[in-house]
Amino acid sequence: MKFWITIYRFSWGLFVLLCAICVLCFFVPKLRQHDKLQRDKAAKVEEIHDTQAKIAELQRRQEQFSTDPRYVEHIARQRGMVKANELVVRIGSSSAGKSP
């Protein structure tokens, strides 16, 4: 009779162990997937913050273009533009120092 009790207890222990293994096999991939989704979400949130910062900077520059004529002139001069009545004199040339 002791033999069957030992077999019975061993069977229940094995059953519990198999159930635990099955649960782990089911949940471990889900936990990994959840972690990956959390990392992806954090990256997207960071990307959103960066984009919002860029948008805010562009809106600030757009506001400056529409309200500050000195800023418009500054940007135009950075891009090589001059007023109609100005004369451009360039000093120094990249080919001036070369001998023929």
Protein Blocks (a to p, Z undefined) as FASTA:
>chain_A
ZZmmmmmmmmmmmmmmmmmmmmmmmmmmmmmmmmmmmmmmmmmmmmmmmmmmmmmmmmmm
mmmmmmmmklmmmmmmmnopacfkbccddehifklmpcZZ
